């Protein structure tokens, strides 16, 4: 009985230690997420303008190298990938609600050329903008799978 009780107590201590370590990891990621929060807000506000990673790092008051590292760790994608996803999401909204030409929409959401827009759109959505526009309801689920802001508590 003493052996079983001792084994039970040791197992409880292990579980408690693991939970404490997991809590520390979440706190570190939360702290890192606050470092890039200004950049996420900046992208949300100015996605339609040319944005460089250097600008985002300056907005967060950290070096570009550190910004890239923290951003990738928190968002599981590069800052440019995130920006392109935001732009494609906004383009999907325009494609769905307006009859504007694809080139006009591409410029409105911040892509400098139509070919860049088409390439990024197809990479993210799996279809060209023209194909998506013909039947957006079929591809809306794919868009919903992209969680732009994936940090807990946002």
C-alpha positions in Angstrom: 0.0 0.0 0.0 2.9 2.4 0.8 4.4 1.7 -2.6 1.2 2.4 -4.4 0.6 5.6 -2.4 4.2 6.8 -3.0 3.9 6.1 -6.7 0.6 8.1 -6.8 2.2 11.0 -5.0 5.2 11.0 -7.4 2.8 10.9 -10.4 0.9 13.9 -9.0 4.1 15.8 -8.5 5.1 15.1 -12.2 1.7 16.3 -13.5 2.0 19.5 -11.4 5.5 20.2 -12.6 4.5 19.7 -16.3 1.5 22.1 -15.9 3.8 24.7 -14.4 6.3 24.4 -17.3 3.4 24.6 -19.8 2.2 27.8 -18.0 5.6 29.4 -18.3 5.7 28.6 -22.0 2.3 30.2 -22.6 3.4 33.3 -20.6 6.6 33.6 -22.8 4.5 33.3 -26.0 2.0 35.8 -24.6 4.8 38.3 -23.9 6.1 37.8 -27.4 2.7 38.3 -28.9 2.4 41.7 -27.2 5.7 42.6 -29.0 4.0 42.2 -32.4 0.5 43.4 -31.5 1.2 46.8 -32.9 2.4 45.3 -36.2 -0.8 43.3 -36.5 -2.9 46.4 -35.9 -0.7 48.3 -38.4 -1.3 45.6 -41.1 -5.0 45.7 -40.4 -5.1 49.4 -40.9 -2.7 49.8 -43.8 -2.9 46.5 -45.7 -3.7 48.5 -48.8 -0.5 50.4 -48.8 3.1 49.1 -49.5 4.4 47.7 -46.2 8.0 46.6 -45.6 9.0 44.3 -42.7 11.4 47.1 -41.6 8.4 49.4 -41.0 6.6 46.8 -39.0 9.7 46.3 -36.8 10.0 50.0 -36.3 6.3 50.2 -35.3 7.1 47.5 -32.6 10.3 49.3 -31.5 12.4 46.2 -32.0 15.1 45.1 -34.5 14.0 43.6 -37.8 15.8 40.3 -37.1 14.1 40.0 -33.7 10.8 41.0 -35.2 10.9 38.3 -37.8 11.9 35.7 -35.3 9.1 36.6 -32.8 6.5 37.0 -35.6 7.2 33.6 -37.1 7.2 32.0 -33.6 3.8 33.6 -32.7 2.0 33.5 -36.0 3.5 30.4 -37.6 4.1 32.3 -40.8 6.3 35.1 -42.0 5.1 38.7 -41.8 4.9 38.8 -45.7 2.7 35.7 -45.7 0.4 37.2 -43.1 0.2 40.5 -45.0 -0.7 38.5 -48.2 -3.4 36.5 -46.4 -5.0 39.7 -45.0 -4.9 41.2 -48.5 -6.4 38.1 -50.1 -9.2 38.0 -47.4 -10.0 41.6 -48.2 -10.0 40.8 -51.9 -12.4 37.9 -51.3 -14.8 40.3 -49.6 -14.6 42.7 -52.6 -14.9 39.9 -55.2 -18.0 38.7 -53.4 -19.7 42.0 -52.9 -18.7 44.1 -56.0 -18.5 43.6 -59.7 -15.2 45.5 -60.0 -12.5 44.1 -62.2 -10.0 41.8 -60.6 -7.1 44.2 -61.5 -8.9 47.1 -59.7 -9.5 45.0 -56.6 -5.9 43.8 -56.6 -4.7 47.4 -56.5 -7.3 48.4 -53.9 -6.1 45.7 -51.5 -2.4 46.6 -51.9 -0.9 44.3 -54.5 1.4 46.2 -56.9 0.7 43.9 -59.9 -2.1 41.7 -61.1 0.3 38.8 -61.6 1.4 39.0 -57.9 -2.2 39.2 -56.8 -3.2 36.2 -58.9 -0.2 34.1 -57.7 -0.9 34.8 -54.1 -4.6 34.4 -54.4 -4.2 31.0 -56.0 -1.6 29.9 -53.5 -3.9 30.8 -50.6 -7.3 30.0 -51.9 -6.4 27.2 -54.4 -8.3 28.9 -57.2 -7.8 32.0 -59.3 -9.8 35.1 -58.4 -12.0 34.6 -61.5 -12.8 31.0 -60.5 -13.5 32.0 -56.9 -15.8 34.8 -57.9 -17.9 32.5 -60.0 -18.7 30.3 -57.0 -17.3 31.8 -53.8 -19.6 29.7 -51.6 -17.6 26.6 -52.7 -14.3 28.1 -51.5 -15.4 30.1 -48.5 -14.6 27.3 -46.2 -11.0 27.4 -47.3 -10.8 31.1 -46.4 -12.4 30.4 -43.0 -9.6 27.8 -42.3 -7.1 30.7 -42.3 -7.2 32.2 -38.8 -5.5 35.5 -39.3 -5.0 36.3 -35.6 -4.3 33.0 -33.9 -3.2 34.2 -30.5 -5.4 33.3 -27.6 -7.2 36.2 -26.0 -7.5 38.3 -29.1 
